[in-house]
Amino acid sequence: MSAPLTVTLPAGERPMIAVVHAVPGHEEQLAAAIATLTTAVRREPGCVEFRSFREVANPRVFQLYEIYSDTDGFRTHRPDPARRTA
């Protein structure tokens, strides 16, 4: 097993864009989950901005635009893989 990679990033905000594709037939379920996620993430310390968009041309595709105050703010947002449940 290799050691975890450690990366040092310059100080400053951490923008991120995520593209999420809904499983066919589950578009509205995903839209509702993203709405709930948006409300929760906006309350997180370190979250500067969190917006979600749904593509008009392809309503199965959602884009999440996120900005965190710094690397620690982003790390707070990201769940620890050890705590994830399937």
Summary of the structure (lengths in Angstrom):
residues: 86
radius of gyration: 15.0
end to end distance: 23.3
largest distance: 44.7
contacts: 187
relative contact order: 0.24
helix: 30%
strand: 28%
